[in-house]
Amino acid sequence: MSPGTHGPRVAALIGPYASGKSALFDAMLGAAGHPTRRSGNGRTHHAGTEMRVGQASFLGDPWTLLDCPGSIEFGHAATCALAVADIAVVVVDPDPARAGMAAPCLRQVEELDIPAVVFVNKLDTLTASPPELVEALQAHTRRRLLLRHLPWREGERIVGYVDLISERAWRFVNGTASEPAPFPEAMRGAEAEARAALAEALADADDALLEAIVEDRAPDAAALYRPLHAEEAAGHAIGVLLGAAEHASGVRRLWKALRHDAPDVAETAARHGVPAGAEPLAQVFRTVQAGHAGRLSYVRLWRGAVKDGGALDGQRIGGLWRFPGGEPIKASDAVAGDVVALGRLDQAATGDTLGGPRLPFPAPPPATYALALEPEDRKDEVRLGAALTRLVEEDPSLIIEQAAETGETILRGQGEQHLRAAVEKLAQTVKLATHRPRVPYRETIKRQVRHHARLKRQTGGHGQFADVTIEVAPRPRGTGFAFVDRIVGGAIPRKFIPACGDAAEEAARKGPLGNPVVDIEVTLVDGGFHSVDSSDMAFATATRMALQEALAKAEPVLLEPVEQVTVEVPSAFTPAAQRLLTGRRGQILGYAEDPARPGWDQVEAMVPAAELHDLILELRGQTQGLGTYRHRFDHLAESRSR
């Protein structure tokens, strides 16, 4: 492939926490001539919470790298990056015991139908055999994983690798490009066996290769590259490369693989259904509030060209930025394939398509954790509202709710770390207090009662008089409140009946246990009036008195919301998930294999809402950070809290 034959392309670096994505991002930029400023040792690098964007050219081809957060709580950022990328680099740990940590990333790649390569990082710490690691990873993806390298060992130390396709050996040089080396004779047998396995795996997709194998002819490199590229492009296979980003080992080999295997922007645009045309069409995949620079919309330009000061989708572009080496610089224009940040597009939101019909874009995952927010100073409520609006614009996986039952402002997201980062951003604008959201309890009654109440007040002039007798009875669960008029013979004039009904409904908003009362029937059965002193107000007051006193005698009980919960975990953790749910007063309904993911189960249960607040924390703690769940309200049930 000749230098500079491709337009701008995009690679998204994804992988679990501590796999070394950020170190790889830095090493790739460094290998392309853009050394980055590092802080600390990459082996102890803190988990990032925001996407990093860096741009460079390798062998004349322009690239954008998107370094995505590794924590599952910030997984939607990775999904947004994959939605505009041409290829994904799944960075994994060399320990087979941690292979399951890559499962969410491998699932994202499959769901978004994007070509991918796997980069096994920290090769210098590898203790297992590469086939063993590939087998462990294969359990978490439907695509075939094809090992392309074997580690070259001298004693206990890994000094390089052998490329199975080119049959060439490379010796690592710390901090710079690997050097070609004579083929290690001790590896001839293992290399031949691994290469034959690779050829057999690819032969199903290539008749010429199959013929060579049947005729016992050793295929050359081109005979393997051709079906490998086709299988990766079709989403049937993923090549597995080896390296150590901390030492810049295997990084240039990864660059060359991306250069060879990643599709052009036109191919990716066609996969996304971008209509043909010459006019600019872009998709927003990230929104940032950038202080004095204002609102920045990070876009992938699928077709056409844009200029600073020009128009896009009816909005004027107020600034255009590129990111060479990861640093933002102002630029004048962008062409198809570029990733740029556009300023002052105030009507554009993450996921929007600018300049054409809306293209598909992944929706945020269901929220799993919540906090109630309130400003320390009530005068800051307006500022808090504005800050929350900006926050959700930046991160669509955050949800703001105004809880009608409790009056609280609820922030929902993907976990404790996710919400902690969000609250820290808000705290830059307004001082906040946070607490666990209150559960919207209800109450009802267990037996029917009849109760009489009389209001008789004389304060000079017209007094107040009303006499009511009511019956209060429980109704079937979920049928709500009902008021029934059974007055006969004019015991209460018809004109006062509506006031009695409204007052009964109002009084039911707070029962003897302090919560709204549901599923009761209030029947007005008798009463009395005064021709002068009776009024709507008097009958409303008497009805409220009667109902409040009646409810206290009718065996009130607390009702709590019960949620239908679906927990998703690797099959090895299914028993732990079931124990966790039953320990939270959950009723297990059953479990089954997840049809979308091999090696995963879905556990269904009914769980009281009061038990869900920190469920995700314990669930992830017992499943290597992989477990998640979704829930929806199902019914109210009598509380049997511990």
Buried (B, 14 or more C-beta within 10 A) or exposed (E): EEEEEBBBBBBBBBBBBBBBBBBBBBBBBBBBEBEBEBEEEBEEBEBBBBBBBBBBBBBEBBBBBBBBBBBBBBBBBBBBBBBBBBBBBBBBBBBBEBBBBBBBBBBBBBEBEBBBBBBBBBBBEBEBEBBEBBBBBBBBBEBBBBBBBBBBBEEEEBBBBBBBBEBBBBBBBEEBBBEEBEBBEEBEEBBEEBBBBBBEBBBEBBEEBBEBBEEEEEBEEEBBBBBBBBBBBEBBBBBBBBBBBBBBBBBBBBBBBBBEBBBBBBEBBBBBEBEEEEEBBBBBBBBBBBEEBBBBBBBBBBBBBBBBEEEBBEBEBBBBBBBBBBBBEEBEBBBBBBBBBBBBBEEBEBBBBBBBEEBEBBEBBBBBBBBBBBBEEEEBEEBBBEBBEBBBBBBBBBBBBEBEEBEBBBBBBBBBBBBBBBBEBBEEBBEBEBEEBBBBBBBBBEEBBBBBBBBEEEEEEEBBBBBBBBBBBBBEBEEEBBBBBEBEEEBBEEEBBBBBBBBBBEBBEBBBBEBBBBBBBBBBBBBBBBEEBBBBBBBBBBBBBBBBBBBBBBEBBBBBBBBBBBBBBBBBBBEBBBEBBEEBBBBBEEBEEBEEBBBBBBBBBBBBBBBBBEBBBBBBEBBBBBBBBBBEEBEBBEBEEE
